[in-house]
Amino acid sequence: MEMALLAPFLVLLLLGGAQVGEIAYSQVSLDSAAREGARAGVAAPNAALSWDAGGAVPATHRCTSADFVDGSGNPLCIAVVDASGYLDQTKFTANPCASGQACVTITVIGPNNLSAFDVHSPTARLESSSPCNNGQYATVNGTVSGIPSGMSATIADTSGDTQSGVTGAFTLCATANNSTTTQTITAQVGPVSCGGYSGSVGPFSVSKGQTYTNENVTVTAEPACPTSTPTPPPPTPTAVPTPTPTPGPTPTPTAGPGISCGVQLVPDSDYITVTVSYPVPVFVPLLGSIFQTQSGLRQISESVTYAIEPCTMTPP
């Protein structure tokens, strides 16, 4: 009795999981197809954007049935269909962009129209009050003593972080590789190895976002650079006259092969956005109102934007 009552709900739950899985698979397939189409478009902009012969931006084109024909069609549209996985390719090639069909939309975006799609600038999250903190540095404070009057020191850590012009107190941002590293702080005044002043402190461990104080360095004089005894120059050999050669005919230079870029219909400062949409059938009864965007179907889409490849990056 209990199983008979629960069976309809269990079957509905099972079918709902299958429906969600089909939608997710189609979404991933569209993402791959849009990326392959954009890659083909930016590598061969003349063939993919022949419909925009005037170079207008922004400009939009939807792939037609003729664009999907191998050998004569648009390489961008063909790349989308070839990368569509197990999706129904006839949804793209037969009556594309009609209601209930798949659609590939190509948009050319100029450098001044980048606001047409979402661009995020990288941001840093501060985790402490450290002046060096950007997620991977530690702050090391200290003082360099023993510097001769009128001179300054250059300090460096094990990771290669440096600060020059130090005459006393210093603040060095030491790389912590987003976790913890071991650092040795070295100070150098004047020439390296001899004739200058040097000193170090460490090794000690540093962690990102933390501040380490009183890492003081005292520099001491290095040995003076050794003086070398000059070696007398060897005797000058007697010059022997060289016979004057008889000039022959001057060869005519031959121009080598040149590399030139063909005229691009759309400049390589522009961008291509490929948007692929596809109708996923909704087969789950009672849940159609949740999944479908139109009767019996859920229309999904993915967009990818790539910069047009300069012609100098590929052979003419």
Secondary structure, DSSP 8 states (H G I E B T S, - for coil): -HHHHHHHHHHHHHHHHHHHHHHHHHHHHHHHHHHHHHHHHHHSHHHHTGGGTT--SSEEEE--GGGGSTTTS-HHHHHHHHT-TTS-THHHHSSTTSTTS-EEEEEEE-GGGGGGS----------SS-TT-SSSEEEEEEEEE---TT--EEEE-TT--EEEEESSEEEEEEE-TTSEEEEEEEEEESSSSSSSEEEEEEEEEEETT-EE----EE-EE-------------------------------------------SS-TTSEEEEEEEEEEE---TT-HHHH-SBTTEEEEEEEEEEE---GGGS--
